[in-house]
Amino acid sequence: MSKEFKKGDKVTWQSHGSTAEGTVEEKITSDTEAAGRTVRASEDEPQYRVVSDKSGGDAVHKPDALEKKS
């Protein structure tokens, strides 16, 4: 069972050797264009679009790459 996140959740992830922080903007459940690339996602294997607190940039991550911030 993979992790579940919802819009507004504060999360962290590893980015270029350091920990980045941001906010979940949406759960992606179908193939789409996001964060400047084609995202392969499905209901069974969703990905999440997050916005970095530091850069304001969009990123898309698989649930296993994200940790909910306590």
Backbone as numpy.savetxt, mean C-alpha at the origin, in Angstrom:
# Nx Ny Nz CAx CAy CAz Cx Cy Cz
-3.83 -16.46 5.38 -4.68 -15.27 5.38 -3.80 -14.03 5.38
-3.96 -13.21 4.40 -3.14 -12.00 4.34 -3.76 -10.90 5.20
-2.96 -9.90 5.45 -3.40 -8.79 6.30 -4.44 -7.94 5.57
-5.31 -7.32 6.34 -6.34 -6.44 5.79 -6.10 -5.02 6.29
-6.24 -4.06 5.41 -6.13 -2.65 5.78 -7.33 -1.92 5.20
-7.62 -0.76 5.77 -8.72 0.04 5.22 -8.25 1.47 5.03
-9.00 2.22 4.23 -8.65 3.60 3.95 -8.48 4.37 5.25
-7.38 5.12 5.34 -7.12 5.91 6.53 -6.18 5.25 7.52
-5.94 3.93 7.35 -5.01 3.25 8.26 -3.60 3.83 8.08
-2.92 4.05 9.20 -1.52 4.48 9.17 -0.66 3.22 9.12
0.26 3.19 8.14 1.09 2.01 7.94 2.55 2.39 7.75
3.42 1.40 7.89 4.84 1.57 7.59 5.26 0.47 6.61
6.34 0.74 5.86 6.90 -0.25 4.95 8.36 0.06 4.73
9.10 -0.93 4.23 10.51 -0.75 3.96 10.69 -0.10 2.59
11.47 0.98 2.55 11.71 1.69 1.30 13.16 2.11 1.22
13.88 1.56 0.28 15.28 1.94 0.06 16.10 1.86 1.34
15.92 0.79 2.10 16.73 0.56 3.27 16.28 1.25 4.54
15.21 2.05 4.46 14.71 2.68 5.67 13.20 2.42 5.76
12.62 2.83 6.86 11.19 2.61 7.06 10.41 3.86 6.67
9.46 3.68 5.78 8.60 4.78 5.34 7.26 4.67 6.06
6.59 5.81 6.21 5.28 5.85 6.85 4.29 6.54 5.93
3.04 6.12 6.03 2.03 6.75 5.20 0.64 6.29 5.57
-0.29 6.60 4.68 -1.71 6.33 4.92 -2.28 5.54 3.76
-3.06 4.51 4.08 -3.74 3.73 3.05 -4.82 4.59 2.41
-4.78 4.68 1.08 -5.78 5.45 0.33 -6.86 4.55 -0.26
-6.46 3.36 -0.73 -7.46 2.47 -1.31 -6.93 1.05 -1.40
-7.88 0.11 -1.41 -7.59 -1.30 -1.65 -7.84 -1.55 -3.13
-6.86 -2.13 -3.81 -6.99 -2.40 -5.24 -7.25 -3.89 -5.42
-8.35 -4.22 -6.12 -8.74 -5.61 -6.27 -8.88 -6.03 -7.73
-8.38 -5.19 -8.65 -8.36 -5.58 -10.06 -7.16 -4.91 -10.72
-6.77 -5.43 -11.88 -5.63 -4.84 -12.60 -5.95 -3.38 -12.91
-5.01 -2.49 -12.60 -5.24 -1.06 -12.78 -3.92 -0.33 -12.93
-3.99 0.93 -13.30 -2.81 1.79 -13.34 -2.79 2.60 -12.05
-1.70 2.51 -11.31 -1.56 3.28 -10.07 -0.09 3.48 -9.78
0.23 4.62 -9.19 1.61 4.95 -8.81 2.56 4.80 -9.99
2.06 5.14 -11.19 2.91 5.15 -12.36 3.24 3.79 -12.96
2.49 2.76 -12.57 2.76 1.44 -13.13 1.47 0.63 -13.20
1.53 -0.49 -13.91 0.39 -1.39 -13.96 0.43 -2.28 -12.72
-0.67 -2.29 -12.00 -0.77 -3.09 -10.78 -1.60 -4.33 -11.08
-1.04 -5.50 -10.79 -1.76 -6.75 -10.95 -2.36 -7.11 -9.59
-3.68 -7.06 -9.51 -4.34 -7.34 -8.24 -5.66 -8.05 -8.51
-6.17 -8.72 -7.49 -7.46 -9.41 -7.60 -8.10 -9.44 -6.21
-9.34 -9.93 -6.14 -10.00 -10.06 -4.84 -9.18 -10.96 -3.91
-8.60 -12.02 -4.47 -7.81 -12.97 -3.68 -6.42 -12.45 -3.34
-5.89 -11.58 -4.19 -4.56 -11.02 -3.97 -4.59 -9.50 -4.16
-5.20 -8.80 -3.20 -5.31 -7.35 -3.32 -3.97 -6.66 -3.08
-3.88 -5.42 -3.53 -2.75 -4.56 -3.19 -3.34 -3.26 -2.65
-2.49 -2.47 -2.01 -2.96 -1.24 -1.38 -2.19 -0.03 -1.89
-2.93 1.02 -2.25 -2.30 2.28 -2.64 -2.12 3.10 -1.37
-0.90 3.52 -1.12 -0.59 4.31 0.07 0.06 5.62 -0.35
-0.09 6.65 0.48 0.55 7.94 0.24 1.57 8.15 1.34
2.81 8.42 0.94 3.90 8.63 1.88 3.70 9.94 2.65
3.88 9.87 3.97 3.81 11.08 4.80 4.96 12.04 4.45
6.11 11.48 4.11 7.31 12.30 3.89 7.29 12.98 2.51
7.05 12.18 1.45 7.16 12.73 0.10 5.82 13.11 -0.52
4.73 12.56 0.03 3.42 12.78 -0.57 3.20 11.95 -1.81
4.17 11.09 -2.13 4.07 10.26 -3.32 3.21 9.04 -3.11
2.63 8.56 -4.22 1.85 7.33 -4.21 2.78 6.13 -4.31
2.39 5.05 -3.67 3.07 3.76 -3.83 2.01 2.68 -3.71
2.29 1.54 -4.31 1.37 0.41 -4.21 2.14 -0.76 -3.63
1.55 -1.39 -2.61 2.23 -2.50 -1.93 1.29 -3.67 -1.71
1.89 -4.85 -1.68 1.14 -6.05 -1.29 0.95 -5.98 0.23
-0.11 -6.63 0.72 -0.39 -6.56 2.17 0.79 -7.00 3.04
1.53 -8.01 2.60 2.64 -8.52 3.42 3.77 -7.50 3.58
3.83 -6.51 2.71 4.88 -5.49 2.78 4.54 -4.38 3.77
3.28 -4.34 4.20 2.82 -3.26 5.08 2.65 -3.74 6.51
2.92 -2.83 7.44 2.67 -3.08 8.87 1.81 -1.95 9.38
0.75 -2.30 10.12 -0.09 -1.27 10.72 0.69 -0.58 11.83
0.65 0.74 11.81 1.37 1.53 12.81 0.59 1.53 14.12
1.29 1.27 15.20 0.59 1.22 16.49 0.41 2.60 17.09
